[in-house]
Amino acid sequence: RNRANGSVKLTAVKNKPVLPITRIVSSCLFLFPVTTMGIDISHKYDRKVRRTEPKSQDVYLRLLVKLYRFLQRRTNKKFNRIVLKRLFMSRINRPPMSLQRVSRFFKKAAQPEATIVVVGSITNDIRLLKVPKMTICALHVTQTARERIIKAGGEVLTFDQLALKSPTGKNTLLLQGKRTAREACKHFGKAPGVPHSHTRPYVRSKGRKFERARGRRSSCGYKK
């Protein structure tokens, strides 16, 4: 607009190029950086509490571990994996088995040609009057139990002999002793004296003159 004569002059405006939206957003992010929040990683499964080798320094046991580690890797059979895992175990988790218990499972399986495998000890049982003919492989067999097995026409194998006879665990019967049979497990469970509890109490002895009050009168805990 001209102030002198009041005329208006129109001028054409050139079209300026418009910036793309991506460049605008990126420039804004550069000026005002946004920090992203992280997440808390759960580390409770990082440490796997299990044995990968035996604690015992027994040379013969470690040779068996080496043998069955090879068999488990090359055959990929469940039998070898279980035997290898049990070779690592502590003695509490490898309870002994008596001849009576072994013979009972042997008769129940009805496989007379099967080789009984126990990763642990086999002990004698005088309550068993007649020992059946069995082929047994175990880490340890007591002298009396070994004599009775051989006298009945059976055979006692070691684990290296079993690896030659049955490398994949075919025609075998894998057994183990009862892990909760020890006296300490009788004290585990619900409190002694509580209704429907069969837990053994930690008392000096069992009788009239010892801890008998709990559960018998309301002044001592409760009364049944």
Secondary structure, 3 states (H helix, E strand, C coil): CCCCCCCCCCCCCCCCCCCCHHHHHHHHHHHCCCCCCCCCCCCCCCCCCCCCCCCCCCHHHHHHHHHHHHHHHHHCCHHHHHHHHHHHCCCCCCCCEEHHHHHHHHHHHCCCCCEEEEEEEEECCCCCCCCCCCEEEEEEECHHHHHHHHHCCCEEECHHHHHHHCCCCCCEEEECCCCCCCHHHHHCCCCCCCCCCCCCCCCCCCCCCCCCCCEECCCCCCEC
